[in-house]
Amino acid sequence: MGKSPTTKDDAQALFHSLRSAYSATPTNLKIIDLYVVFAVFTALIQVVYMAVVGSFPFNSFLSGVLSCVGTAVLAVCLRIQVNKENKEFKDLPPERAFADFVLCNLVLHLVIMNFLG
Amino acid sequence: MLSGRRLFTVALTLSAGVACSNDLENSYIFDGRSNRKILFRSQFIEFDQLIEFGMAMKVGIVVVLLAVASICEAVAIFHPISESHRSAALELFSPVAGSFSSLEEAYEALRTFEVLGIEKKPDIKDHTCNSVVDALSSMSSNSRDLYHALRVNGLLKCKTSKEALTGIISRLKDAVKDSTSLLDYYHAIGGLLLIKDQSSEVDVLLENADGILRSIKALSQSDGRWRYSSNNPESSTYAAGLAFETLSGVIQLAASAIDENLIGTLKKDIVKLFDSIEKYDDGSYYFDDKHIDVSGHQGPLSATAAVVRGLTTFASTSESLNIPEDKILGLARFFLGIGVPGNSKDLYYQIDSLSHLENNRVSVPLVLSLPATVLSLTSKDKLKVKVSTVLGSIAPPLSVKLMQVFSSGSKDASVLKQELHFDPKEAIHMLDALPEGVDIGKYVFAFEIVLSDPEDKRKFATGGRTKVPVHVTGVVKVDDAKVAVLEGDIVESEKKLDLPGKNDLALSANHLQKLHLSFLLTTPFGKPFKPHQALLKLRHETGVEHIFVVENSGRHFEITLDFLGLVEKFFYLSGQYDIELTVGDAVMENSFLQPLGSIELDLPKAPEKATQPPPQAVNPYLRYGPKAEIAHIFRAPEKRPPQEVSFAFLGLVLVPFLAFLVGLLRLGVNLKNFPTSTIPATFAILFHGGIAAVLLLYVLFWLKLDLFTTLKTLGLIGTFLMFVGHRTLSHLASASAKLKSA
């Protein structure tokens, strides 16, 4: 009764299915995802700023961007380790993963603060 | 020291031609190192340098004598001993730390002071007397030391005991008996002779005087020279001088009369030595030694001094010694010709020899000198002549006659026979007016000394006719000076010049025209005058110079610069040329080097292959002078963005954070898992507080702390955080495990 499904319909169907699947994830994972998105956006805004005003001082730019990227990476690691569906980390308690996350972030930010200048 | 006027004279004689030869100018300089007069060819001296030299009046110790080519006779001036010798003696003979280094040196210094009339300082006397007494009383002194000590004693008259002297006499007499070499004889005989002069009742007479004379004579050679000892074949004139002195000493100390024939042969030996005398062109005679003698001295000065000493002491013992008086005069001229020597030994030789010549029994040389050899017609200088002995003492009554005046370039001159009038106050012979016809120029005046007392003719050596170079200077009139620019033969512009005054011309010419300069030069007597230099110089603004000689015909000097022919010489450089005229001569008192102004030359353009003008010398002050200052440019600070942009982006960066917080709320975060019971709650709070503290520390680190304090504090907080975190998280873990199992 209608035409053959167009790519637009396919994209929309894909998007809906992804959305419904995503809503099934547990909340703590969603929090982590949100955190990652926040970090990436901050990095993007910094890159745009650099594009506008020039790369002086370059070390500050690098430290800013790398702090966002680094913390996003660590959050992703945390998500992997905390995810109950991940068979590899079954025996790792999530608190331990969280402690690692906190420690690594603190070290990262020490280095970032030093490089910030 | 030499006066400035005399130095100017010296400068003039340096540059002036000589009476007989007009081509080369020869002069002699006394070289202190080799004790010889060496020939000095004076170069063409720039006239402005000459004026500067005369004006600078710097004092030197070189005395230049004028010499002539061999055709003509000697023309020179010799000056007797003067104040400059006295001051030189004081300078050269200054003792080190109050005493002299050896008795020989002490004797040289004291003898020089005595001859020149310089007072001895009393402390030197004491010091030296001590050394003398030591030497005389010591048993280890040989005859040489005794000789020197006795010589000094003779001058200082130290207090010596009679016993010491008697002891020495026996030692010296033994030394005479045992002597084998000339120096042994010399010292021993000399010592005995000195003792004879210094103390009255001593017996110093020699028994075997004949034998001693013969043994000394055995050392003589056929050419007049003497050997030092029989086994040493070396011979020298210096040794001959020592031998004569020793022989005269023996004759004086002889106990019995000596064989006359022996003395006659000795006199012949002395005369034979004079065959080897050498001569300089200016009339001075000297003896030269080709070998270094025993005491290490070589050269004509020591040899001639030794011969003069020996000769005069021998002449004082016996009457007729047949030496021609011109040779004695020549020896005196040799010593005077040195001027003021540079070292103490040479000064001693000079002064000692001259004092022997002053009072010798053969003939006493008389020196004719002119205090000033440059006479100015403008200031009406009178011709002054001084006749004295070599040491500057008054001569016997005599008259000086000006016999002839030769002008430069001619050998013949009128015979004048004008007697100079004697001024007894100043002891100078003067001529009130110069002979007629003596205009400015270079002359040679021939004088003759005539002794008033005919007896004096045998005693004094006057040297016949003495020729002296004299310069007569005056103001040269420059008349009728004009400069003109000619077009063909027609005069375009003509200007009168005021020479030698200031002029400021501003001419212009092109390459088809000519520049003509003319003037007249006349001497004070109205005769034509040809100066040594009459030069016209054109200097371009870039520094390239061209010099032209102004020719003359009689009185009239003129030069025509035809620019058509000179275009290539001028390197095709057009522009402003400064004109300078130089007219100068040694006898011209108003020589001048005047800038006349400038001429603007318009020359055609240079063709392709024209020669380039020579590069001008770089002014060394510019080349090595300070360079331009470099200001350091600091790194310009980077451009910073305007503050509004930065603040805008600061706001933008915070937007994701706000979005994060909003998203968290949307997701429904809660604090349900926060522990409620006290202890875990405290730990939880401390855990979060610890993290906050670390973040705060990081902010402080960025603001003002350094890494080390940060790390220290971080370490402290970190350990605390670890502990607290561990407790909290393990509590949470156990709580969730309980929940799972439940």
Interface residues (C-beta under 8 A of the other chain):
Chain A: T27 K30 I31 L34 Y35 V37 F38 F41 T42 I45 Q46 V48 Y49 V52 V53 G54 F56 P57 P93 P94 E95 R96 F98 A99 V102 L106 H109 L110 M113 N114 L116
Chain B: E638 K639 R640 P641 V645 S646 F649 L652 V653 V655 P656 F657 A659 F660 G663 L664 L667 G668 V669 I691 V694 L695 Y698 V699 F701 W702 L707 T710 L714 G718 G725 H726 L729 S730 L732 A733 S736
